[in-house]
C-alpha cells in the first residue's frame, strides 16, 4: 500500500486529488494540508 499526503493551496484541488487517489487500488491518502 502506498500512503500519500496531498498538499495544495486550493481546497478543491486537494479534494479532487484525494478522491482520485483513494479510488485507486493500492493508494491511500493519509493526510491533506494547505500549503
Secondary structure, DSSP 8 states (H G I E B T S, - for coil): -EEEEEE-S-HHHHHHHHHHHHHSTTEEEEEEE--
